[in-house]
Amino acid sequence: MKKMNSEGYQILKQLVSDVQGAPYPNVIENELYKIWYEHAQQIAIQCLEYLDKTFPQEKTSEKLPKF
């Protein structure tokens, strides 16, 4: 199994930081919430792309639950 490199750690740290800094959505129409949500979605996509690229064998693992 490959080890995560510094690029992966940076992406994961950014994702965790974004999730921790989430504004409480008093109203879904809140502009601050929309800005945060779009940013968090972008970093989550980067994270998933990195994991797919770095650990391709994990996608076919039998350990994953089937829905």
N, C-alpha and C positions, 0 to 999 in steps of 0.2 A: 504494500500500500504506500502510495506517495505521501509525503509530508506537505503540509501547507506552507507556501512560501510567504515572503513579506507582502506581496500584492494581495494575497488572500486575507491575511490578517488585517491589512488596512481597510479592505472592503467590509469585512465583518465588523470591525470596530466602528466604521462609519454607520453601518446599518443599526447596530445596537445604540449608538449615540442618537440617531434619528428617532428610533422607537422610544427611547427614554425621554426625549424632548418633545414628545407629541403634545400638542395643545388639547385641552379637553373640549370636545365639540359640543358646546352649548346648543348650537344650531348647526346643522349640516351646511347651511348656506354661509357660514363664517369664512371670510376670505383667508384668514390665517390658517385655518384648518385645511382649506383647499391647497394652499401653497405647501404646507407640510406634507400632506398626503401625496401630492405629485412627486415631491422630492424623495419621500420614503419609497414610493413605488419604483422610481428609477434606480435607487441603490439596491433594492431587493432584486431587481432584474439583473443588475451587474453581478450580484452575489451568486445567483443561480447560474448565470452564464459561466462564471469562474469555476464553480463546482463541477459543472458539466465538462468543461475543458480540462480541468486538472484531475478529476477523478471519474473518468468515463466508465470504468468498470463498476462503479457503485450504482449506476443507473439500472443495471440488470441484476442487482443483488437480490437473492431470495429472501433477505432479511426484511425487505420493505413490505408493509401490509398491502394487501390488495383490496381495493374498494369496489 
